[in-house]
Amino acid sequence: QVQLVESGGGLVQAGDSLRLSCAASGRAFDSYTMAWFRQAPGKEREFVAGISRSSITINYADFVKGRFTISRDNAKSTVYLQMNSLKPEDTAVYYCAGNMNLGSSVRVVVYDYAYWGQGTQVTVAS
């Protein structure tokens, strides 16, 4: 089992950058596929980016390609989301998620992830 804690959210202006971090505690972080999801008010939680346990496979949602970068440091048990060129529509609570037993694949569905952080708010002002 793993516990996930996100940090790095905040209020920024359109065009600014933020880096989110998700620190994991527990064992075998390097066995977990990790992902970022987000949820805006009144909307369903949606996949943003995911990275396989050894970083071989990385997937992005179309709406963040070229702007966001996911990475992980298994030695620090941490996954990151670098967000550049932020837009007001990126405003949401961002959640870190993880699961074992996904091999080298990166799933994009909420129900494929068993472990979740509490979320961090990102607000982008126009």
A tleap script that builds the chain and sets N, CA, C and O, in Angstrom:
source leaprc.protein.ff14SB
mol = sequence {
  NGLN VAL GLN LEU VAL GLU SER GLY GLY GLY
  LEU VAL GLN ALA GLY ASP SER LEU ARG LEU
  SER CYS ALA ALA SER GLY ARG ALA PHE ASP
  SER TYR THR MET ALA TRP PHE ARG GLN ALA
  PRO GLY LYS GLU ARG GLU PHE VAL ALA GLY
  ILE SER ARG SER SER ILE THR ILE ASN TYR
  ALA ASP PHE VAL LYS GLY ARG PHE THR ILE
  SER ARG ASP ASN ALA LYS SER THR VAL TYR
  LEU GLN MET ASN SER LEU LYS PRO GLU ASP
  THR ALA VAL TYR TYR CYS ALA GLY ASN MET
  ASN LEU GLY SER SER VAL ARG VAL VAL VAL
  TYR ASP TYR ALA TYR TRP GLY GLN GLY THR
  GLN VAL THR VAL ALA CSER
}
set mol.1.N position { 0.846 -1.181 0.000 }
set mol.1.CA position { 0.000 0.000 0.000 }
set mol.1.C position { 0.885 1.235 0.000 }
set mol.1.O position { 1.999 1.202 0.522 }
set mol.2.N position { 0.395 2.325 -0.582 }
set mol.2.CA position { 1.165 3.549 -0.666 }
set mol.2.C position { 0.262 4.724 -0.313 }
set mol.2.O position { -0.915 4.741 -0.675 }
set mol.3.N position { 0.813 5.699 0.389 }
set mol.3.CA position { 0.115 6.946 0.685 }
set mol.3.C position { 0.701 8.040 -0.190 }
set mol.3.O position { 1.917 8.118 -0.368 }
set mol.4.N position { -0.169 8.887 -0.739 }
set mol.4.CA position { 0.244 9.908 -1.692 }
set mol.4.C position { -0.123 11.295 -1.175 }
set mol.4.O position { -1.240 11.517 -0.708 }
set mol.5.N position { 0.823 12.221 -1.262 }
set mol.5.CA position { 0.590 13.592 -0.813 }
set mol.5.C position { 1.053 14.555 -1.890 }
set mol.5.O position { 2.236 14.599 -2.229 }
set mol.6.N position { 0.115 15.328 -2.428 }
set mol.6.CA position { 0.429 16.303 -3.464 }
set mol.6.C position { 0.815 17.644 -2.842 }
set mol.6.O position { 0.419 17.968 -1.723 }
set mol.7.N position { 1.589 18.404 -3.588 }
set mol.7.CA position { 1.941 19.767 -3.197 }
set mol.7.C position { 2.278 20.554 -4.453 }
set mol.7.O position { 2.483 19.983 -5.524 }
set mol.8.N position { 2.332 21.878 -4.306 }
set mol.8.CA position { 2.772 22.717 -5.409 }
set mol.8.C position { 1.682 23.506 -6.103 }
set mol.8.O position { 1.968 24.311 -6.990 }
set mol.9.N position { 0.441 23.286 -5.714 }
set mol.9.CA position { -0.633 24.040 -6.343 }
set mol.9.C position { -0.626 25.492 -5.897 }
set mol.9.O position { 0.127 25.886 -5.006 }
set mol.10.N position { -1.491 26.283 -6.544 }
set mol.10.CA position { -1.572 27.687 -6.166 }
set mol.10.C position { -2.344 28.499 -7.178 }
set mol.10.O position { -2.962 27.962 -8.097 }
set mol.11.N position { -2.295 29.819 -6.988 }
set mol.11.CA position { -2.956 30.765 -7.882 }
set mol.11.C position { -1.897 31.413 -8.765 }
set mol.11.O position { -0.940 32.006 -8.269 }
set mol.12.N position { -2.075 31.295 -10.067 }
set mol.12.CA position { -1.135 31.877 -11.020 }
set mol.12.C position { -1.904 32.611 -12.112 }
set mol.12.O position { -3.126 32.502 -12.215 }
set mol.13.N position { -1.164 33.357 -12.922 }
set mol.13.CA position { -1.741 34.048 -14.064 }
set mol.13.C position { -1.629 33.163 -15.318 }
set mol.13.O position { -0.771 32.284 -15.398 }
set mol.14.N position { -2.497 33.412 -16.271 }
set mol.14.CA position { -2.421 32.685 -17.541 }
set mol.14.C position { -1.032 32.870 -18.145 }
set mol.14.O position { -0.481 33.971 -18.154 }
set mol.15.N position { -0.480 31.772 -18.648 }
set mol.15.CA position { 0.849 31.793 -19.218 }
set mol.15.C position { 1.956 31.425 -18.251 }
set mol.15.O position { 3.083 31.156 -18.668 }
set mol.16.N position { 1.647 31.412 -16.962 }
set mol.16.CA position { 2.637 31.058 -15.949 }
set mol.16.C position { 2.859 29.549 -15.900 }
set mol.16.O position { 2.217 28.772 -16.607 }
set mol.17.N position { 3.798 29.170 -15.032 }
set mol.17.CA position { 4.129 27.747 -14.842 }
set mol.17.C position { 3.978 27.363 -13.377 }
set mol.17.O position { 4.081 28.200 -12.480 }
set mol.18.N position { 3.733 26.080 -13.159 }
set mol.18.CA position { 3.714 25.489 -11.829 }
set mol.18.C position { 4.298 24.088 -11.929 }
set mol.18.O position { 4.210 23.439 -12.972 }
set mol.19.N position { 4.891 23.634 -10.843 }
set mol.19.CA position { 5.311 22.244 -10.776 }
set mol.19.C position { 4.646 21.589 -9.579 }
set mol.19.O position { 4.842 22.000 -8.435 }
set mol.20.N position { 3.867 20.576 -9.860 }
set mol.20.CA position { 3.236 19.789 -8.809 }
set mol.20.C position { 4.139 18.610 -8.451 }
set mol.20.O position { 4.821 18.037 -9.301 }
set mol.21.N position { 4.119 18.276 -7.180 }
set mol.21.CA position { 4.851 17.105 -6.702 }
set mol.21.C position { 3.899 16.175 -5.980 }
set mol.21.O position { 2.918 16.612 -5.379 }
set mol.22.N position { 4.196 14.905 -6.044 }
set mol.22.CA position { 3.420 13.898 -5.328 }
set mol.22.C position { 4.418 12.971 -4.641 }
set mol.22.O position { 5.119 12.193 -5.289 }
set mol.23.N position { 4.465 13.072 -3.330 }
set mol.23.CA position { 5.383 12.251 -2.550 }
set mol.23.C position { 4.665 11.008 -2.061 }
set mol.23.O position { 3.562 11.082 -1.518 }
set mol.24.N position { 5.295 9.881 -2.258 }
set mol.24.CA position { 4.707 8.603 -1.862 }
set mol.24.C position { 5.433 8.030 -0.658 }
set mol.24.O position { 6.660 8.086 -0.574 }
set mol.25.N position { 4.681 7.490 0.253 }
set mol.25.CA position { 5.263 6.758 1.367 }
set mol.25.C position { 4.756 5.329 1.314 }
set mol.25.O position { 3.668 5.060 0.806 }
set mol.26.N position { 5.539 4.436 1.835 }
set mol.26.CA position { 5.196 3.033 1.716 }
set mol.26.C position { 6.244 2.329 0.881 }
set mol.26.O position { 7.278 2.903 0.539 }
set mol.27.N position { 5.969 1.113 0.568 }
set mol.27.CA position { 6.977 0.306 -0.088 }
set mol.27.C position { 6.779 0.220 -1.599 }
set mol.27.O position { 5.676 0.404 -2.115 }
set mol.28.N position { 7.859 -0.060 -2.278 }
set mol.28.CA position { 7.829 -0.444 -3.690 }
set mol.28.C position { 7.251 0.619 -4.610 }
set mol.28.O position { 6.496 0.296 -5.527 }
set mol.29.N position { 7.592 1.878 -4.382 }
set mol.29.CA position { 7.106 2.941 -5.265 }
set mol.29.C position { 7.491 2.646 -6.710 }
set mol.29.O position { 6.737 2.966 -7.630 }
set mol.30.N position { 8.645 2.046 -6.915 }
set mol.30.CA position { 9.098 1.801 -8.287 }
set mol.30.C position { 8.319 0.687 -8.967 }
set mol.30.O position { 8.598 0.357 -10.120 }
set mol.31.N position { 7.351 0.103 -8.279 }
set mol.31.CA position { 6.459 -0.879 -8.882 }
set mol.31.C position { 5.122 -0.285 -9.300 }
set mol.31.O position { 4.273 -0.981 -9.857 }
set mol.32.N position { 4.936 1.004 -9.029 }
set mol.32.CA position { 3.653 1.641 -9.273 }
set mol.32.C position { 3.647 2.435 -10.571 }
set mol.32.O position { 4.573 3.201 -10.840 }
set mol.33.N position { 2.619 2.255 -11.363 }
set mol.33.CA position { 2.292 3.218 -12.400 }
set mol.33.C position { 1.672 4.419 -11.703 }
set mol.33.O position { 0.824 4.265 -10.823 }
set mol.34.N position { 2.097 5.621 -12.098 }
set mol.34.CA position { 1.606 6.843 -11.463 }
set mol.34.C position { 0.939 7.742 -12.491 }
set mol.34.O position { 1.296 7.725 -13.669 }
set mol.35.N position { -0.014 8.515 -12.046 }
set mol.35.CA position { -0.739 9.394 -12.949 }
set mol.35.C position { -1.228 10.636 -12.231 }
set mol.35.O position { -1.322 10.682 -11.004 }
set mol.36.N position { -1.533 11.635 -13.030 }
set mol.36.CA position { -2.200 12.851 -12.542 }
set mol.36.C position { -3.567 12.929 -13.211 }
set mol.36.O position { -3.707 12.729 -14.418 }
set mol.37.N position { -4.553 13.221 -12.401 }
set mol.37.CA position { -5.898 13.498 -12.865 }
set mol.37.C position { -6.272 14.890 -12.369 }
set mol.37.O position { -5.597 15.450 -11.506 }
set mol.38.N position { -7.337 15.438 -12.912 }
set mol.38.CA position { -7.826 16.707 -12.407 }
set mol.38.C position { -9.351 16.710 -12.436 }
set mol.38.O position { -9.991 15.979 -13.191 }
set mol.39.N position { -9.900 17.562 -11.583 }
set mol.39.CA position { -11.357 17.682 -11.518 }
set mol.39.C position { -11.729 19.142 -11.297 }
set mol.39.O position { -11.384 19.746 -10.281 }
set mol.40.N position { -12.434 19.687 -12.265 }
set mol.40.CA position { -12.943 21.054 -12.165 }
set mol.40.C position { -14.336 21.013 -11.559 }
set mol.40.O position { -14.999 19.978 -11.625 }
set mol.41.N position { -14.795 22.100 -10.975 }
set mol.41.CA position { -16.125 22.127 -10.368 }
set mol.41.C position { -17.202 21.730 -11.365 }
set mol.41.O position { -17.264 22.257 -12.475 }
set mol.42.N position { -18.050 20.795 -10.955 }
set mol.42.CA position { -19.154 20.372 -11.795 }
set mol.42.C position { -18.783 19.425 -12.914 }
set mol.42.O position { -19.632 19.057 -13.726 }
set mol.43.N position { -17.521 19.026 -12.966 }
set mol.43.CA position { -17.060 18.126 -14.019 }
set mol.43.C position { -16.532 16.826 -13.432 }
set mol.43.O position { -16.216 16.741 -12.245 }
set mol.44.N position { -16.444 15.822 -14.289 }
set mol.44.CA position { -15.893 14.555 -13.851 }
set mol.44.C position { -14.367 14.633 -13.776 }
set mol.44.O position { -13.734 15.462 -14.430 }
set mol.45.N position { -13.813 13.766 -12.978 }
set mol.45.CA position { -12.356 13.669 -12.879 }
set mol.45.C position { -11.814 13.141 -14.199 }
set mol.45.O position { -12.343 12.178 -14.754 }
set mol.46.N position { -10.747 13.779 -14.704 }
set mol.46.CA position { -10.214 13.398 -15.999 }
set mol.46.C position { -8.707 13.168 -15.940 }
set mol.46.O position { -7.989 13.789 -15.156 }
set mol.47.N position { -8.264 12.270 -16.782 }
set mol.47.CA position { -6.847 11.934 -16.888 }
set mol.47.C position { -6.072 13.113 -17.472 }
set mol.47.O position { -6.522 13.768 -18.413 }
set mol.48.N position { -4.900 13.367 -16.893 }
set mol.48.CA position { -4.017 14.424 -17.389 }
set mol.48.C position { -2.741 13.826 -17.986 }
set mol.48.O position { -2.390 14.104 -19.132 }
set mol.49.N position { -2.057 13.005 -17.196 }
set mol.49.CA position { -0.788 12.415 -17.638 }
set mol.49.C position { -0.478 11.205 -16.771 }
set mol.49.O position { -0.902 11.126 -15.618 }
set mol.50.N position { 0.260 10.272 -17.336 }
set mol.50.CA position { 0.638 9.079 -16.586 }
set mol.50.C position { 2.003 8.585 -17.010 }
set mol.50.O position { 2.457 8.841 -18.125 }
set mol.51.N position { 2.653 7.870 -16.100 }
set mol.51.CA position { 4.003 7.387 -16.348 }
set mol.51.C position { 4.144 5.995 -15.752 }
set mol.51.O position { 3.737 5.750 -14.617 }
set mol.52.N position { 4.721 5.092 -16.524 }
set mol.52.CA position { 4.885 3.723 -16.044 }
set mol.52.C position { 6.000 3.666 -15.006 }
set mol.52.O position { 6.718 4.642 -14.790 }
set mol.53.N position { 6.129 2.525 -14.377 }
set mol.53.CA position { 7.006 2.403 -13.215 }
set mol.53.C position { 8.463 2.712 -13.522 }
set mol.53.O position { 9.177 3.225 -12.661 }
set mol.54.N position { 8.920 2.406 -14.744 }
set mol.54.CA position { 10.311 2.696 -15.096 }
set mol.54.C position { 10.413 3.810 -16.123 }
set mol.54.O position { 11.445 3.975 -16.772 }
set mol.55.N position { 9.326 4.579 -16.268 }
set mol.55.CA position { 9.267 5.734 -17.180 }
set mol.55.C position { 9.341 5.350 -18.651 }
set mol.55.O position { 9.576 6.212 -19.498 }
set mol.56.N position { 9.147 4.084 -18.968 }
set mol.56.CA position { 9.197 3.656 -20.374 }
set mol.56.C position { 7.998 4.186 -21.141 }
set mol.56.O position { 8.123 4.602 -22.293 }
set mol.57.N position { 6.833 4.170 -20.498 }
set mol.57.CA position { 5.609 4.609 -21.156 }
set mol.57.C position { 5.104 5.886 -20.483 }
set mol.57.O position { 4.958 5.942 -19.262 }
set mol.58.N position { 4.845 6.886 -21.278 }
set mol.58.CA position { 4.276 8.147 -20.788 }
set mol.58.C position { 3.119 8.520 -21.704 }
set mol.58.O position { 3.251 8.507 -22.928 }
set mol.59.N position { 1.996 8.848 -21.102 }
set mol.59.CA position { 0.816 9.275 -21.857 }
set mol.59.C position { 0.347 10.631 -21.372 }
set mol.59.O position { 0.457 10.963 -20.191 }
set mol.60.N position { -0.173 11.400 -22.296 }
set mol.60.CA position { -0.747 12.698 -21.963 }
set mol.60.C position { -2.139 12.816 -22.583 }
set mol.60.O position { -2.417 12.266 -23.648 }
set mol.61.N position { -2.989 13.538 -21.892 }
set mol.61.CA position { -4.242 13.934 -22.503 }
set mol.61.C position { -3.943 14.939 -23.603 }
set mol.61.O position { -2.989 15.710 -23.505 }
set mol.62.N position { -4.753 14.929 -24.638 }
set mol.62.CA position { -4.501 15.818 -25.775 }
set mol.62.C position { -4.446 17.283 -25.353 }
set mol.62.O position { -3.691 18.070 -25.924 }
set mol.63.N position { -5.234 17.641 -24.370 }
set mol.63.CA position { -5.335 19.055 -24.024 }
set mol.63.C position { -4.120 19.575 -23.246 }
set mol.63.O position { -4.044 20.772 -22.967 }
set mol.64.N position { -3.170 18.701 -22.890 }
set mol.64.CA position { -1.956 19.170 -22.211 }
set mol.64.C position { -0.680 18.863 -22.989 }
set mol.64.O position { 0.410 19.256 -22.573 }
set mol.65.N position { -0.805 18.174 -24.096 }
set mol.65.CA position { 0.388 17.823 -24.880 }
set mol.65.C position { 1.136 19.078 -25.306 }
set mol.65.O position { 0.552 20.029 -25.825 }
set mol.66.N position { 2.435 19.053 -25.074 }
set mol.66.CA position { 3.267 20.194 -25.417 }
set mol.66.C position { 3.356 21.243 -24.335 }
set mol.66.O position { 4.181 22.153 -24.417 }
set mol.67.N position { 2.507 21.128 -23.310 }
set mol.67.CA position { 2.528 22.111 -22.224 }
set mol.67.C position { 2.930 21.490 -20.883 }
set mol.67.O position { 3.637 22.119 -20.096 }
set mol.68.N position { 2.486 20.271 -20.624 }
set mol.68.CA position { 2.755 19.592 -19.352 }
set mol.68.C position { 3.758 18.471 -19.566 }
set mol.68.O position { 3.810 17.852 -20.629 }
set mol.69.N position { 4.554 18.223 -18.530 }
set mol.69.CA position { 5.512 17.126 -18.555 }
set mol.69.C position { 5.440 16.368 -17.237 }
set mol.69.O position { 5.559 16.953 -16.161 }
set mol.70.N position { 5.245 15.061 -17.337 }
set mol.70.CA position { 5.255 14.205 -16.153 }
set mol.70.C position { 6.610 13.528 -16.048 }
set mol.70.O position { 7.213 13.153 -17.054 }
set mol.71.N position { 7.077 13.377 -14.826 }
set mol.71.CA position { 8.344 12.674 -14.593 }
set mol.71.C position { 8.296 12.053 -13.205 }
set mol.71.O position { 7.416 12.358 -12.400 }
set mol.72.N position { 9.243 11.190 -12.945 }
set mol.72.CA position { 9.296 10.555 -11.632 }
set mol.72.C position { 10.738 10.339 -11.224 }
set mol.72.O position { 11.631 10.183 -12.057 }
set mol.73.N position { 10.938 10.337 -9.926 }
set mol.73.CA position { 12.236 10.028 -9.343 }
set mol.73.C position { 11.992 8.891 -8.353 }
set mol.73.O position { 11.538 9.122 -7.232 }
set mol.74.N position { 12.292 7.682 -8.767 }
set mol.74.CA position { 11.997 6.532 -7.908 }
set mol.74.C position { 12.855 6.525 -6.643 }
set mol.74.O position { 12.439 5.990 -5.616 }
set mol.75.N position { 14.034 7.109 -6.712 }
set mol.75.CA position { 14.887 7.182 -5.527 }
set mol.75.C position { 14.269 8.075 -4.453 }
set mol.75.O position { 14.495 7.878 -3.259 }
set mol.76.N position { 13.487 9.058 -4.896 }
set mol.76.CA position { 12.816 9.972 -3.957 }
set mol.76.C position { 11.347 9.631 -3.767 }
set mol.76.O position { 10.642 10.316 -3.026 }
set mol.77.N position { 10.881 8.578 -4.431 }
set mol.77.CA position { 9.472 8.169 -4.345 }
set mol.77.C position { 8.548 9.348 -4.646 }
set mol.77.O position { 7.586 9.596 -3.920 }
set mol.78.N position { 8.844 10.054 -5.699 }
set mol.78.CA position { 8.101 11.252 -6.045 }
set mol.78.C position { 7.818 11.296 -7.536 }
set mol.78.O position { 8.658 10.925 -8.356 }
set mol.79.N position { 6.618 11.757 -7.874 }
set mol.79.CA position { 6.252 12.003 -9.259 }
set mol.79.C position { 5.928 13.485 -9.382 }
set mol.79.O position { 5.393 14.104 -8.463 }
set mol.80.N position { 6.264 14.032 -10.537 }
set mol.80.CA position { 6.119 15.468 -10.767 }
set mol.80.C position { 5.219 15.734 -11.969 }
set mol.80.O position { 5.072 14.896 -12.858 }
set mol.81.N position { 4.622 16.921 -11.971 }
set mol.81.CA position { 3.913 17.394 -13.140 }
set mol.81.C position { 4.325 18.847 -13.364 }
set mol.81.O position { 3.900 19.749 -12.642 }
set mol.82.N position { 5.153 19.049 -14.372 }
set mol.82.CA position { 5.552 20.403 -14.746 }
set mol.82.C position { 4.511 20.947 -15.694 }
set mol.82.O position { 4.250 20.362 -16.745 }
set mol.83.N position { 3.911 22.078 -15.324 }
set mol.83.CA position { 2.828 22.660 -16.104 }
set mol.83.C position { 3.270 24.029 -16.599 }
set mol.83.O position { 3.510 24.940 -15.807 }
set mol.84.N position { 3.374 24.163 -17.897 }
set mol.84.CA position { 3.762 25.435 -18.522 }
set mol.84.C position { 2.606 25.998 -19.328 }
set mol.84.O position { 1.653 25.287 -19.649 }
set mol.85.N position { 2.696 27.274 -19.652 }
set mol.85.CA position { 1.675 27.929 -20.477 }
set mol.85.C position { 0.278 27.647 -19.951 }
set mol.85.O position { -0.616 27.260 -20.704 }
set mol.86.N position { 0.101 27.841 -18.673 }
set mol.86.CA position { -1.182 27.518 -18.055 }
set mol.86.C position { -2.298 28.408 -18.584 }
set mol.86.O position { -2.100 29.585 -18.886 }
set mol.87.N position { -3.478 27.802 -18.683 }
set mol.87.CA position { -4.665 28.480 -19.186 }
set mol.87.C position { -5.741 28.491 -18.098 }
set mol.87.O position { -5.721 27.644 -17.205 }
set mol.88.N position { -6.666 29.424 -18.162 }
set mol.88.CA position { -7.751 29.425 -17.169 }
set mol.88.C position { -8.509 28.090 -17.126 }
set mol.88.O position { -8.975 27.676 -16.065 }
set mol.89.N position { -8.630 27.429 -18.258 }
set mol.89.CA position { -9.336 26.142 -18.281 }
set mol.89.C position { -8.563 25.013 -17.613 }
set mol.89.O position { -9.094 23.913 -17.459 }
set mol.90.N position { -7.332 25.263 -17.215 }
set mol.90.CA position { -6.573 24.284 -16.436 }
set mol.90.C position { -6.916 24.351 -14.945 }
set mol.90.O position { -6.433 23.538 -14.156 }
set mol.91.N position { -7.738 25.307 -14.571 }
set mol.91.CA position { -8.146 25.434 -13.173 }
set mol.91.C position { -8.903 24.192 -12.725 }
set mol.91.O position { -9.904 23.805 -13.329 }
set mol.92.N position { -8.413 23.576 -11.660 }
set mol.92.CA position { -9.009 22.324 -11.159 }
set mol.92.C position { -8.257 21.898 -9.907 }
set mol.92.O position { -7.216 22.458 -9.562 }
set mol.93.N position { -8.805 20.900 -9.241 }
set mol.93.CA position { -8.056 20.182 -8.219 }
set mol.93.C position { -7.300 19.061 -8.926 }
set mol.93.O position { -7.891 18.269 -9.660 }
set mol.94.N position { -6.012 19.002 -8.702 }
set mol.94.CA position { -5.170 18.002 -9.332 }
set mol.94.C position { -4.860 16.898 -8.332 }
set mol.94.O position { -4.439 17.149 -7.203 }
set mol.95.N position { -5.082 15.666 -8.783 }
set mol.95.CA position { -4.898 14.498 -7.938 }
set mol.95.C position { -3.792 13.602 -8.486 }
set mol.95.O position { -3.673 13.393 -9.694 }
set mol.96.N position { -3.008 13.092 -7.586 }
set mol.96.CA position { -2.015 12.076 -7.906 }
set mol.96.C position { -2.648 10.707 -7.659 }
set mol.96.O position { -3.394 10.523 -6.698 }
set mol.97.N position { -2.346 9.762 -8.526 }
set mol.97.CA position { -2.923 8.432 -8.381 }
set mol.97.C position { -1.881 7.380 -8.716 }
set mol.97.O position { -0.956 7.627 -9.490 }
set mol.98.N position { -2.040 6.208 -8.127 }
set mol.98.CA position { -1.089 5.148 -8.386 }
set mol.98.C position { -1.712 3.783 -8.312 }
set mol.98.O position { -2.756 3.588 -7.691 }
set mol.99.N position { -1.057 2.839 -8.955 }
set mol.99.CA position { -1.481 1.456 -8.841 }
set mol.99.C position { -0.346 0.528 -9.251 }
set mol.99.O position { 0.488 0.867 -10.090 }
set mol.100.N position { -0.337 -0.622 -8.651 }
set mol.100.CA position { 0.585 -1.672 -9.060 }
set mol.100.C position { -0.097 -2.526 -10.124 }
set mol.100.O position { -1.253 -2.288 -10.474 }
set mol.101.N position { 0.598 -3.487 -10.618 }
set mol.101.CA position { 0.036 -4.517 -11.505 }
set mol.101.C position { -0.436 -3.980 -12.840 }
set mol.101.O position { -1.292 -4.584 -13.486 }
set mol.102.N position { 0.112 -2.855 -13.257 }
set mol.102.CA position { -0.229 -2.331 -14.578 }
set mol.102.C position { 0.896 -2.545 -15.575 }
set mol.102.O position { 0.788 -2.132 -16.730 }
set mol.103.N position { 1.966 -3.180 -15.148 }
set mol.103.CA position { 3.080 -3.450 -16.043 }
set mol.103.C position { 3.669 -2.169 -16.588 }
set mol.103.O position { 3.914 -1.215 -15.850 }
set mol.104.N position { 3.893 -2.159 -17.898 }
set mol.104.CA position { 4.448 -0.973 -18.544 }
set mol.104.C position { 3.372 -0.114 -19.195 }
set mol.104.O position { 3.670 0.802 -19.961 }
set mol.105.N position { 2.120 -0.420 -18.880 }
set mol.105.CA position { 1.049 0.350 -19.501 }
set mol.105.C position { 0.667 1.529 -18.610 }
set mol.105.O position { 0.940 1.534 -17.410 }
set mol.106.N position { 0.043 2.509 -19.211 }
set mol.106.CA position { -0.485 3.655 -18.480 }
set mol.106.C position { -1.973 3.737 -18.793 }
set mol.106.O position { -2.362 3.993 -19.932 }
set mol.107.N position { -2.789 3.521 -17.790 }
set mol.107.CA position { -4.238 3.564 -17.975 }
set mol.107.C position { -4.736 4.991 -17.787 }
set mol.107.O position { -4.117 5.802 -17.099 }
set mol.108.N position { -5.862 5.271 -18.412 }
set mol.108.CA position { -6.384 6.634 -18.373 }
set mol.108.C position { -7.710 6.733 -17.652 }
set mol.108.O position { -8.336 7.792 -17.634 }
set mol.109.N position { -8.142 5.626 -17.053 }
set mol.109.CA position { -9.446 5.575 -16.400 }
set mol.109.C position { -9.277 5.654 -14.896 }
set mol.109.O position { -8.381 5.030 -14.328 }
set mol.110.N position { -10.133 6.416 -14.264 }
set mol.110.CA position { -10.063 6.597 -12.819 }
set mol.110.C position { -10.052 5.260 -12.080 }
set mol.110.O position { -9.303 5.084 -11.119 }
set mol.111.N position { -10.874 4.328 -12.525 }
set mol.111.CA position { -11.054 3.076 -11.788 }
set mol.111.C position { -9.864 2.134 -11.889 }
set mol.111.O position { -9.829 1.110 -11.207 }
set mol.112.N position { -8.892 2.462 -12.726 }
set mol.112.CA position { -7.682 1.654 -12.812 }
set mol.112.C position { -6.667 1.992 -11.736 }
set mol.112.O position { -5.626 1.342 -11.638 }
set mol.113.N position { -6.957 2.995 -10.934 }
set mol.113.CA position { -6.008 3.443 -9.912 }
set mol.113.C position { -6.604 3.242 -8.526 }
set mol.113.O position { -7.713 3.691 -8.240 }
set mol.114.N position { -5.853 2.562 -7.678 }
set mol.114.CA position { -6.365 2.205 -6.362 }
set mol.114.C position { -5.998 3.232 -5.286 }
set mol.114.O position { -6.674 3.336 -4.262 }
set mol.115.N position { -4.937 3.978 -5.523 }
set mol.115.CA position { -4.435 4.882 -4.489 }
set mol.115.C position { -4.476 6.320 -4.990 }
set mol.115.O position { -4.093 6.614 -6.122 }
set mol.116.N position { -4.947 7.202 -4.123 }
set mol.116.CA position { -5.148 8.594 -4.485 }
set mol.116.C position { -4.653 9.520 -3.381 }
set mol.116.O position { -4.732 9.200 -2.195 }
set mol.117.N position { -4.137 10.682 -3.801 }
set mol.117.CA position { -3.828 11.728 -2.850 }
set mol.117.C position { -5.058 12.562 -2.567 }
set mol.117.O position { -6.141 12.302 -3.093 }
set mol.118.N position { -4.876 13.572 -1.726 }
set mol.118.CA position { -6.001 14.407 -1.313 }
set mol.118.C position { -6.278 15.537 -2.299 }
set mol.118.O position { -7.320 16.187 -2.221 }
set mol.119.N position { -5.365 15.771 -3.212 }
set mol.119.CA position { -5.552 16.804 -4.224 }
set mol.119.C position { -4.900 18.123 -3.851 }
set mol.119.O position { -4.728 18.443 -2.675 }
set mol.120.N position { -4.545 18.877 -4.872 }
set mol.120.CA position { -4.002 20.218 -4.680 }
set mol.120.C position { -4.668 21.151 -5.684 }
set mol.120.O position { -4.797 20.816 -6.862 }
set mol.121.N position { -5.086 22.316 -5.217 }
set mol.121.CA position { -5.840 23.239 -6.061 }
set mol.121.C position { -4.898 24.034 -6.958 }
set mol.121.O position { -3.895 24.583 -6.501 }
set mol.122.N position { -5.238 24.083 -8.229 }
set mol.122.CA position { -4.548 24.943 -9.188 }
set mol.122.C position { -5.581 25.909 -9.758 }
set mol.122.O position { -6.596 25.491 -10.317 }
set mol.123.N position { -5.314 27.189 -9.613 }
set mol.123.CA position { -6.210 28.212 -10.135 }
set mol.123.C position { -5.426 29.121 -11.069 }
set mol.123.O position { -4.399 29.686 -10.692 }
set mol.124.N position { -5.924 29.253 -12.289 }
set mol.124.CA position { -5.255 30.067 -13.300 }
set mol.124.C position { -6.160 31.247 -13.627 }
set mol.124.O position { -7.253 31.076 -14.166 }
set mol.125.N position { -5.693 32.434 -13.299 }
set mol.125.CA position { -6.462 33.644 -13.547 }
set mol.125.C position { -6.180 34.176 -14.950 }
set mol.125.O position { -5.058 34.089 -15.449 }
set mol.126.N position { -7.210 34.724 -15.569 }
set mol.126.CA position { -7.031 35.252 -16.936 }
set mol.126.C position { -6.513 36.677 -16.907 }
set mol.126.O position { -6.304 37.279 -17.960 }
savepdb mol mol.pdb
quit
